[in-house]
Amino acid sequence: MTDPHSAEISAAAAPLPRRPRVAVYKFASCDGCQLQFLAAIGKHPELLSQVDFVHFLEANRAVEPGPYDIGFVEGSVTTKHDAERIQEIRRECRTLVTIGACATSGGIQALRNWGKIDEFVAGVYATPAFIDALATSTAIAEHVPVDFELRGCPIDTGQLVEILSALIAGRKPRVPATSVCAECKADGTVCVAVARGIPCLGPVTQAGCRAICPGHDRGCFGCFGPSDTANLVSLNLHYQAAGVPRDELLRLVRGINAWAPAFRVEGDRFAAGEGAS
Amino acid sequence: MSGSRSFIVKSLARVEGEGALRVRVDEDGIGITEFNIYEPPRFFEKILVGRAVDEVPDLVARICGICPVAYQMTACRALETALEVMPPAGVAELRRLLYCGEWIQSHALHVHLLHAPDFLGYESGFAMAIDHPQLVEAGFRLKGLGNRIMEVVGGRAVHPINVAVGGFHAWPAESALRDLGADLEWGLGAALELVDTVSGFEFPSFERPEDFVALRHDVDYPFNEGRIVSSDGLDIPAASFQEHFEERQVSWSTALHAVRLPSGAPYAVGPLARLNLCRDRLPPRAAQAAARLDWPQGNPFRSIVARSIEIVAACEEALKIARAWTRPSDPPRAPFPLREGMGSHATEAPRGLLWHRYAIDAAGLISAATIVPPTSQNQARIEADLRAFLPAVLPLDDAAATLRCEQLIRSYDPCISCATHFLRLSIDRVVTPR
């Protein structure tokens, strides 16, 4: 497995001699991250003259065959068929970028990873035998090497435009690796954890959302996944000392990015009874 | 000697989510018509079990990136019903404004970028933009307007973070609502022009039975509340939904199919259903625009006109609220008790009726959740439409027949991700040479 978040996009070390041919793929997801492409194009129509979206089913009926210069993958791997499809996609894309919480961590549907899949299927469907579902929902990087991960639920349009610009120019994308805390400080938002005792994942969550939750008088719930140097044990000791119930802290880390390694480890620690106060 | 011909056409494009349509044609005519839904199941109804009430709006938003507000609004109202919570004054108007934003962005996306290319003969909105730049630009600008409303009220355009059981996490600034006024004035004008443009499209003649279902409200065009009514006289509160409608699993789809009870008949929800049943509740400019069409209107292809009229309505409603709303001095959220409860509610998502039901245990955690999205309700009706439509397109070659079927399906704006539990088109023509 690679460490895509800190990886350089080696394949894009030099500007492409022509408009990059881009493919956008969907796996298990809500389509919200693909929608951000359309939002980005709405804000920056010039993107259409810079990038050729030759495989983008949500927006375009015409599909040109691969190989493609850049592939963007939304969604997580949840079926046997999709586990095979991602292998083909990796082969046909020179640079592979995963977008959103589903593709980078397994997404909210990874909450099934702690349950029995049969019970999940039976909980929703009368005849479970018809359903092809793997026991787990997993990030794309657990299946194939990924060149860059763009986090968020949904991804941020500004960060998407940055990564497209970087790929067109053949340079490394500038996406901050700081935590949401840095965004609160930059905005002058009063800390909801310190000032009001609200459990907030801001200190351990990667920046990118512009700290909108603390900006709306509520705690961060980790849409952008764990930041690089997240220390969840320390943060949760603080919240426990402040009287936040363990169950609430467990649910907080087992949310949108529950299967991201740092959140997963902390969730499992709580679930195993450690951290009991 | 007998031969057969079959081919797989591509994934159905310009829909939200993925799925396939399978048609089999043999000497007896049309053998089977079905959706091969290959949106992988995400088990939301199961994921919600064991979660706290206040987490639900953030979780259900993730069912759909195009209509997260619909899921949030329906969940909040169902949970507030269960816990007998009354949100503070000022919340209902803001929720309606937020919903208007979602309708504007979702409808503008579908009308301009996904559906109009079918009528003007393009593979995509991108390709259409070369010959029809103004139409595509207006689409992006209207979509941007809807998104901005969602940002002002909801804090974010995709998966808003400001929605809470009991109200909102924070009141928006009055000035931010007033600032929407000028763009909404433009949007209203652009939407009225859009109704003219799409009304001039050429529509296949295809009349379908009136089996529409929608919410109907005493005074307003339906967004967040109303009774569930139908073309054939049903008139029930949302709480009685399961006595009159049932979701059934079919082998070829991960989306459940909803039917009427006891007949088992398909029905249609969405913009055309709403306009057929609630035209008299439209605000004035949208009512004028709707009056130019013949009603009742059963042709699903004309849903693009209905959707455009609804953009007019949403802009009018949003304008009214954005100009008049005043920020209350009370906190934006009513507290709710941790206790057992059971509650259901229906709202009108951009694609049609959306019904939720939740059971809450004594610790304040969700013990059961049922979510019936619009696309699973429309699915049986789309199949019935395809059966009725296919004889007319079978004389066409496979590529042209495929395109016509795709266009029919797209007229329902199917949101496959939403089908919590959607299109590669294949036509198997079994040909026996004589």
Interface residues (C-beta under 8 A of the other chain):
Chain A: K26 F27 A28 S29 C30 D31 G32 C33 Q34 L35 Q36 L38 A39 I41 G42 K43 P45 L48 F53 F56 L57 E58 A59 N60 R61 A62 V63 T78 T79 H81 D82 G107 I108 Q109 L111 R112 G115 E119 F120 V121 G123 V124 Y125 A126 T127 F130 I131 D132 A133 S137 C153 P154 C209 I212 C213 G215 H216 D217 R218 F221 C223 E248 R251 G255 I256
Chain B: K10 S11 L12 A13 R14 V15 E16 G17 E18 Y38 E39 P40 P41 R42 F43 E45 K46 I47 V49 R51 A52 E55 D58 L59 R62 I63 C64 G65 I66 P68 L109 L113 L114 P117 E123 S124 G125 F126 A127 A129 E137 F140 R141 K143 G144 N147 G155 R156 A157 V158 H159 I161 N162 A164 H169 A170 R248 Q249 S251 W252 T254 L256 E406 C415 S417 T420 H421
